[in-house]
Amino acid sequence: MADKMVDKILTLEELIEKNTQLKLENALLEKSNSEAIKKCEQEESLKPYQAELLQMQKYLEKTGKKMVILFEGRGAAGKGGTIRRVTRYMNEKHYRIVALGKPTEEQKSQWFFQKYINHLPTGGEVVFFDRSWYNRAMVEPVLNFCTESDYKNFMQAVTGFERDLVRQGTILVKLYFSVTKEEQAKRFKSDRADPLRQWKQSELDVQAQERWDDFTNVKYNMLKKTHTSSAPWTIIRANNKYKARLNAIKTILNSVPYTRLNSDLNFVPDSHIVYSGAHELEIMEAQRLHDGKFLS
């Protein structure tokens, strides 16, 4: 009889444990469903602005205007995901995404900007640079991929190069996506755990965390030297991917004088997400005065 009672008690304990496990699984499922619903709602909320991008594209085609959009920023800042949202419904015949790899030996012997000039838009076209000539200002000097002389020559030449682009009628939008060190580490960890996103991982990602301060210093120097009236930088706070994407789209739309498709939409960027390059410099300089170094 005693043995049967023990068996019964153990069975009850197992049932209680199973019930607890089911509750946990249900809670996780509800959370997952809630997150999926929220994500779908966010994607739907982008559609009116994506329709505006089509309208903007029609304006560029009609007027023959050329447009270049630079997507710069730290690793895992969400540049690629934003480009995908921007281009999702655009006419593929009139835009290109350019993501250049390491320069060839021939390109190394050429004028630095030559390989980028070959990818600039024709009339009515938009070109998205997923990282651009600013590799020479951000990545290469930190990782010793260029000489000090190469870096200085670039910093002296880039403002004139961009001024000429704008003077000759190209609409140039320079977006810098900014994430915190903690958020970057979180995204790197998530990518490593996902077999569908592991391809994103590289040695550069390791360096991005280990040399955070070095990348921050070159960011400051880049903004200081290359935020100009003819080619200003726009900073996108990108810890929240959805808000970063929405506000990047608004920034792009506001850079082109096309006729709005839906004038009732809110085209004003969120001031907590979007900063001018000049304001970002002010923030960084205040950080240095208060903490002895740059933080963002």
Secondary structure, 3 states (H helix, E strand, C coil): CHHHHHHHHHHHHHHHHHHHHHHHHHHHHHHHHHHHHHHHHHHHHHHHHHHHHHHHHHHHHHHCCEEEEEEEECCCCCHHHHHHHHHCCCCHHHEEEECCCCCCHHHHCCCCCHHHHCCCCCCCCEEEEECCCCHHHHHHHHCCCCCHHHHHHHHHHHHHHHHHHHHCCEEEEEEEEECCHHHHHHHHHHHHHCCCCHHHCCHHHHHHHHCHHHHHHHHHHHHHHHCCCCCCEEEEECCCHHHHHHHHHHHHHHCCCCCCCCCCCCCCCCCCCEEEHHHHHHHHHHHHHHHCCCCC
